[in-house]
Amino acid sequence: MRVMQTGLCCLRDVVTLYPMFWPGNWIVLSSGAGDCLPVCILPDLPMNRQQCLPVLLALFALCLPAGGVLGQNSEQRAAAGAGMQPAETVRIDGITYPVPAPWAGHRVRVPAETLRCLVLMPRELTLGGMEISLREEALLSFVRMAEAARAEGIVLQADSAYRSAVYQEAIYRRNLQKGLSFQSIARHTAPPGYSRHALGLAVDLHPSSAAFGRTPAYAWLRRHAREYGFVETYGKANSFGIVWEPWHWEYQMPEEGRATAGEQGRGRRAEGPAQATAKMPGTTGPGSKETTQKKDRN
């Protein structure tokens, strides 16, 4: 009796095995990726080779891992079975960084039309007259909401809104150059590609800190923001697993609004650099004034 070990990755391997397959042989089948599947095949049974072939094909089918494919090692199959995805990464200046929790799994898909739909917010609604952009649909609702709040003695002032992935990258680059690690920066700031501000629908209200949660403005928003389509994205028990951000509110755009939002808001159309960044007057580009973003986390 002979003992052989051979690969079993596809039906072609069945054809390769067939000449070896004969009563009296013991064959150890392998997935081809380091995982041996010991199978005792017909030791000294009285059958001819034609009768052996259906048995070999049946064994091949039985050896296929549920939900997986031969040719993967056990770790790969376990990850596939657990629904695990490859690690998410961000690349900055030629260096690849793994995206940590809670950001992993929450990469933001930015619609192609976002840039051309941005409108500058009226300066009286921004802190210090900052040039900040929102999608037109979100701005229309924000203006109405701010007017309603003002009628009740509540002032809503934005200190950040649209921010591109390029802007987020500039924040990371600046902090990395200061000696901070990627992981430490990610504890407070969304990695490039993970900030919901890139959608042009989110706005940070002043003061953009936990102190906002103790203001009359926050209490007013909790009662009335949904009437204007705005929600508190990162509440105290949010599904993202992100710490509470009472200053961060996001417009939930109706599906029909995506195609029909052509009405002009009270702001003026964002052009050039103002489309890509939320910047202080007199600055020259992304990241030139950290004071506009250093408290922003998403």
Secondary structure, DSSP 4 states (H G I P E B T S, - for coil): -EEEEEE-SSHHHHHHHGGG--TTEEEEEE-SSS-EEE----TT-S--HHHHHHHHHHHHHHHSPTTS-TTS-HHHHHHHHTT--PPPEEEETTEEEEPPTTTTT------TTTGGGEEEPPGGGBGGG-B-EEEHHHHHHHHHHHHHHHHTT----EEE----HHHHHHHHHHHHHTT--HHHHHTTSPPTT--GGGGT-EEEESS-SGGGGGSHHHHHHHHHGGGGTEEETT-TT-TT-PPP-TTEEEE---TTHHHH-----SSEE--THHHH--B-TT--STTS-GGGTTT---
